Amino acid sequence: MDPVQLWNAIKEELRESISTGFSFANYVDTLTPLQVLENKNNTVTLHLSTNHEQVADEWLNPSSSYYLAFMQAAMTATMKLYGQPTFIVPSVTYISPQPTSLFEVPATDAAPEQQNATDTSPVAADFVTQSILNPEFRFETFVSSDENREAYAVAQAVADNPGTQWNPLLIYGGVGLGKTHLMQAIGNKVLENNPNAKVKFITTEDFINDFTEALRRGQKETEAFKREYRSTDLLLVDDVQFLAGKEKIQEEFFNTFNAITRENHQIVLTSDKLPKEIPGLEMRLVTRFGQGYSANITKPDLPTRVAILRNKSDQENLNIPNDVIDEIAAAVDTNVRDLEGVFNQVAGKLRFASQPVTVDTARDILETMNFKRQRAITIPIIQDTVAKFFDVTVQDLNGKKRNKEIVVPRQIAMYLARELTQDSLPQIGRAFGGKDHTTVMHSTEKIDNAIENDALLADQVQKIREELSN
Ligand SMILES: Nc1ncnc2c1ncn2[C@@H]1O[C@H](COP(=O)(O)OP(=O)(O)OP(=O)(O)O)[C@@H](O)[C@H]1O
């Protein structure tokens, strides 16, 4: 969730309750969004900062705060707009005092160069985003599986020996699949090994905002921005696809990148796609981003989803029954974030409602959260249905027999697995007794052609499809 966007939405809500003018300008507009953290207990923490001690006091003391209740109400209303039944917790950090007193409006209109014309002392970059690592994002809490094994291994190698071989490390893949988790695990590990290391985690949006703000403030602040970023031992930048099409930012990013890697310091990037597929990313950045190691993370298959849920249940000492875990894992095949969302609801029921969680409870939760209540179609279900349809056994489908009575059903089962599940070719191959992905490819092509030319076979495939969807 983007902190700036979220904060803007909350501010819109706040306008309903806090009168615009004096109060709003002093207690709301003086807050800067830093980061949104999604917590385990189905809450979200919005980190805000202020340079004014009095403002921080107002938001941090529930007993004396006048506005906190309004803030809380605005946040809850906003999260509903986001379609999430989530509570949000504000966390306000007070960052070094500014020379202005609380109710003074800073003289932003004066040209910064004029203000500082004779002053040559360096300026602190205290306006840039503060780096906050989520302590939960560690290697120990990450479930390693076929879909992320390579990324997991190289991330560990980078954490143990930053700035050596894999620089930059780029982790890429779809939303909610663990890219940020792995990236921050590197940061946490590096800090564990060397608490004095300068580790900076930011989103690309933070980088853009910080640079824009530095430019707006003037030359000394721009220098301070450069010093701050270029002196990091480990720079972690999330979602570099958002650099797309921003020429001036890309130039600054390029220079930052070069300054850090020249010192043999480490950079880790995440992206939703490979750099060469990011439209509007300059060639020199495409080349730089690809010069270290690029590791892909793909969607977790069913056994991995089960393992992630089991792991979370154990970590939180919840003892969730296996059939409940299977039900959730089968229904939520989008990404790990969604999986965690459902898990948190179940965990909440166990903790706060102190009621046993059954498969029916899980189904209700899944339905409320718009996940299909019926079982997802998985490879074992397809194998079972196809085997019954052709009167062969699942062992035959997974075995090596080459007679036509077995080969055709096996190919049809692979074809349907490709069509009806999210599993990759290698995953399907493995599920059919450890076959190579080329065998799966060959089988799906064969059935594809046969459907065109063989009406009987096309009809059989259609009947199985219908059976599966019932
Ligand atoms: N393999 C895994 N083991 C344990 N937890 C995981 C795993 N993969 C993802 N998660 C959890 O899923 C949630 C989403 O992961 P994360 O924020 O790292 O996704 P992302 O790939 O960075 O997504 P986005 O592109 O939307 O930022 C986090 O709470 C993370 O801890």
The ligand as a MOL file (V3000), in Angstrom:
LIG
                    3D

  0  0  0     0  0            999 V3000
M  V30 BEGIN CTAB
M  V30 COUNTS 31 33 0 0 0
M  V30 BEGIN ATOM
M  V30 1 N 7.5500 -17.7110 0.9970 0
M  V30 2 C 7.0120 -16.9800 1.9820 0
M  V30 3 N 7.0810 -17.3850 3.2610 0
M  V30 4 C 6.5050 -16.6680 4.2530 0
M  V30 5 N 5.8590 -15.5040 4.0750 0
M  V30 6 C 5.7770 -15.0430 2.8270 0
M  V30 7 C 6.3440 -15.7390 1.7170 0
M  V30 8 N 6.1040 -15.0310 0.5920 0
M  V30 9 C 5.4240 -13.9440 0.9770 0
M  V30 10 N 5.2290 -13.9400 2.3070 0
M  V30 11 C 4.4840 -12.9300 3.0750 0
M  V30 12 O 3.4830 -12.3960 2.2120 0
M  V30 13 C 3.3240 -11.0030 2.4220 0
M  V30 14 C 3.5430 -10.2630 1.1150 0
M  V30 15 O 4.9110 -10.3910 0.7500 0
M  V30 16 P 5.7640 -9.1560 0.1810 0
M  V30 17 O 5.2690 -7.8670 0.7550 0
M  V30 18 O 7.1960 -9.4730 0.3870 0
M  V30 19 O 5.3530 -9.2440 -1.3460 0
M  V30 20 P 5.9210 -8.4880 -2.6180 0
M  V30 21 O 6.2930 -9.5450 -3.5890 0
M  V30 22 O 6.9660 -7.5140 -2.2150 0
M  V30 23 O 4.6290 -7.7390 -3.1390 0
M  V30 24 P 4.4360 -6.2990 -3.8390 0
M  V30 25 O 4.9890 -6.4130 -5.1930 0
M  V30 26 O 2.9550 -6.1300 -3.8250 0
M  V30 27 O 5.1420 -5.2990 -2.9710 0
M  V30 28 C 4.3280 -10.6060 3.5050 0
M  V30 29 O 3.6870 -10.5420 4.7420 0
M  V30 30 C 5.3370 -11.7510 3.4950 0
M  V30 31 O 5.9010 -11.9580 4.7740 0
M  V30 END ATOM
M  V30 BEGIN BOND
M  V30 1 1 1 2
M  V30 2 1 2 3
M  V30 3 2 2 7
M  V30 4 2 3 4
M  V30 5 1 4 5
M  V30 6 2 5 6
M  V30 7 1 6 7
M  V30 8 1 6 10
M  V30 9 1 7 8
M  V30 10 2 8 9
M  V30 11 1 9 10
M  V30 12 1 10 11
M  V30 13 1 11 12
M  V30 14 1 11 30
M  V30 15 1 12 13
M  V30 16 1 13 14
M  V30 17 1 13 28
M  V30 18 1 14 15
M  V30 19 1 15 16
M  V30 20 2 16 17
M  V30 21 1 16 18
M  V30 22 1 16 19
M  V30 23 1 19 20
M  V30 24 2 20 21
M  V30 25 1 20 22
M  V30 26 1 20 23
M  V30 27 1 23 24
M  V30 28 2 24 25
M  V30 29 1 24 26
M  V30 30 1 24 27
M  V30 31 1 28 29
M  V30 32 1 28 30
M  V30 33 1 30 31
M  V30 END BOND
M  V30 END CTAB
M  END
